[in-house]
Amino acid sequence: MVGANAVLLTILLTLCSVLVVFLIVASVKLINTTDKLNMILDDAYKKLKSVDGVFNAIDTVSDAVTSVSETVVGKALLVIDKLFKKEK
């Protein structure tokens, strides 16, 4: 019985050692993957930040065009309204 306990203990310790080695290898791979993902996200952030200025300029121009068109349409409606009021 003592021999069987020693064999089972040896098998258990061997399996635990294999599990620890596997977990260490998996952790190292996970850390490497996380570092690569971090580099990709940093690169994407830099690219988005450089494009952000372009979108801000487009937004400013769009706001200016909208303001001008609203003014023109408003004045055109006033002129049309005055024309129709004079006819009545």
Buried (B, 14 or more C-beta within 10 A) or exposed (E): EEEEEEEEEEEEEEEEEEEEEEEEEEEEEEEEEEEEEEEEEEEEEEEEEEEEEEEEEEEEEEEEEEEEEEEEEEEEEEEEEEEEEEEE
